[in-house]
Amino acid sequence: MNLRIEEFTEALSVKSNQPLNSFDALYRLAHDIVGAKLFTLTMIDPLRKQARRIFSNMPDAYPLQGTKPIIDDAWTQQVLGRHEVFVANTISEIAEVFADYDLIRSLGCESTMNIPVTVQGEVLGTINCLHEAGHYCAQQISSSSQLKLPGAAIFLLNNSILSQGDNNGQ
């Protein structure tokens, strides 16, 4: 069994410091499976049509702050609509979709892979991996499917913690 899978499973099973322990374990797993210099997790709220970053391995460059509206564009249709992995392997391809491409490039990243995580036909969130130019080839794209089940566990854990907080506040 993959050592990182064992680490992820252990991180998910402990109660302390959640969901951060599990987020970090998923980052290490993604780093091993597909590679990621920059790694973020984004929750999707389809009712409010909003996205919210819930984890970043580079919080100084990509902090966890607020929500942003989901805009209906080609990326949204591919990732959130058809549940397909999005890959851009050059900074110019990234610039067509993401306005923060200069920041991405400044971090040494010029390729991205956004992996939708679905449960019961609904996208709960995306796993976002960024790396040097041309990094995400067919092998990484195929291997990204190994992250979907751990990703589902992460997003469900996060939703559970959020709902517990809501219940504790009443």
C-alpha positions as a printed Julia matrix, in Angstrom:
170×3 Matrix{Float64}:
   0.0    0.0     0.0
   1.21   3.51   -0.79
   2.76   5.07    2.32
   1.02   8.39    1.62
  -2.37   6.64    1.45
  -1.67   5.17    4.88
  -0.68   8.63    6.16
  -3.83  10.14    4.66
  -6.02   7.45    6.21
  -4.39   8.02    9.61
  -4.74  11.81    9.33
  -8.41  11.43    8.46
  -9.07   9.13   11.42
  -7.75  11.39   14.17
 -10.01  13.91   15.82
  -7.49  16.61   16.71
  -6.61  19.55   14.46
  -9.21  18.72   11.81
  -9.69  19.41    9.01
  -6.16  20.87    8.7
  -4.4   17.53    9.33
  -6.4   15.88    6.58
  -5.97  18.8     4.16
  -2.21  18.64    4.61
  -2.17  14.86    4.18
  -4.12  15.22    0.91
  -1.55  17.78   -0.26
   1.3   15.32    0.4
  -0.63  12.58   -1.39
  -1.27  14.81   -4.43
   2.38  15.87   -4.45
   3.4   12.19   -4.69
   0.75  11.14   -7.22
   0.65  14.04   -9.7
   3.09  16.65   -8.4
   2.17  20.04   -6.99
   4.3   23.06   -6.16
   1.16  25.02   -5.31
  -1.83  23.09   -3.95
  -5.23  24.46   -2.99
  -8.65  23.07   -2.18
 -11.77  24.95   -3.21
 -15.28  24.27   -1.85
 -18.17  24.84   -4.24
 -21.54  26.17   -3.08
 -23.86  25.58   -6.06
 -26.89  27.2    -4.4
 -25.12  30.5    -3.79
 -22.94  30.05   -6.91
 -19.82  30.72   -4.87
 -16.39  29.17   -4.41
 -14.25  29.35   -1.27
 -10.61  28.32   -0.82
 -10.36  26.1     2.25
  -6.67  25.1     2.05
  -3.46  26.36    0.53
   0.07  25.04    0.95
   1.21  28.64    0.26
  -1.12  30.69    2.49
   0.98  33.85    2.16
   0.43  33.89   -1.63
  -3.0   32.18   -1.62
  -4.71  32.92    1.7
  -8.03  31.55    2.86
 -10.34  34.51    2.56
 -13.98  34.93    1.76
 -15.85  33.66   -1.25
 -15.85  34.51   -4.9
 -18.69  34.21   -7.39
 -18.74  31.32   -9.83
 -18.84  32.78  -13.33
 -20.36  30.78  -16.15
 -17.46  30.28  -18.55
 -15.67  27.45  -20.39
 -13.8   26.39  -17.23
 -17.01  26.26  -15.19
 -18.81  24.27  -17.87
 -15.94  21.76  -18.12
 -15.1   21.31  -14.43
 -18.36  22.02  -12.6
 -20.78  21.18  -15.41
 -19.26  18.09  -17.06
 -17.08  17.09  -14.06
 -13.97  16.89  -16.25
 -10.4   17.59  -15.15
  -9.09  20.91  -16.48
  -5.44  21.13  -17.55
  -3.46  24.11  -18.8
   0.24  23.5   -19.41
   1.44  26.99  -20.3
   1.11  30.33  -18.58
  -0.73  31.69  -21.63
  -3.33  28.91  -21.31
  -3.66  29.73  -17.61
  -4.04  33.45  -18.42
  -7.06  32.64  -20.61
  -8.89  31.32  -17.55
  -7.35  32.78  -14.38
  -6.76  36.5   -13.84
  -4.05  35.81  -11.23
  -1.68  34.26  -13.77
   1.13  36.72  -12.9
   1.04  35.56   -9.27
   0.97  31.94  -10.43
   4.04  32.51  -12.62
   5.86  34.35   -9.8
   5.54  31.18   -7.69
   7.34  29.12  -10.36
   4.14  27.59  -11.71
   3.08  27.61  -15.34
   0.76  24.62  -15.49
  -2.4   23.73  -13.59
  -4.71  20.79  -13.1
  -8.13  21.29  -11.47
  -9.77  18.03  -10.39
 -13.5   18.12   -9.65
 -14.58  16.0    -6.69
 -18.14  14.76   -7.0
 -20.49  12.89   -4.68
 -23.94  11.87   -5.85
 -23.53  13.86   -9.06
 -22.68  17.13   -7.28
 -19.27  18.81   -7.34
 -18.29  19.39   -3.72
 -15.06  21.09   -4.62
 -11.89  21.05   -6.67
  -8.38  19.85   -5.97
  -6.05  22.38   -7.6
  -2.47  21.41   -8.41
   0.01  23.78  -10.05
   3.53  23.07  -11.25
   6.17  24.09  -13.78
   5.27  24.49  -17.45
   4.21  21.31  -19.25
   4.06  19.22  -16.08
   0.57  17.74  -16.38
   0.83  15.15  -19.13
  -1.41  12.14  -19.82
   0.13  10.14  -16.98
  -0.63  12.77  -14.34
  -4.11  13.35  -15.72
  -4.85   9.62  -15.53
  -3.31   9.34  -12.06
  -5.41  12.28  -10.8
  -8.39   9.92  -10.49
  -6.6    8.42   -7.45
  -7.21  11.7    -5.63
 -10.97  11.79   -6.1
 -11.95   9.41   -3.27
  -9.57  11.0    -0.74
 -10.82  14.39   -1.98
 -14.42  13.34   -1.4
 -13.53  12.34    2.17
 -11.89  15.74    2.72
 -14.81  17.78    1.41
 -17.35  15.68    3.33
 -15.25  16.03    6.5
 -15.1   19.79    6.03
 -18.88  19.97    5.48
 -19.44  17.85    8.59
 -17.23  20.1    10.72
 -18.99  23.18    9.35
 -22.43  21.75   10.12
 -21.33  20.75   13.63
 -20.21  24.33   14.18
 -23.61  25.56   13.0
 -25.36  23.18   15.39
 -23.08  24.14   18.3
 -23.88  27.79   17.73
 -27.63  27.3    18.18
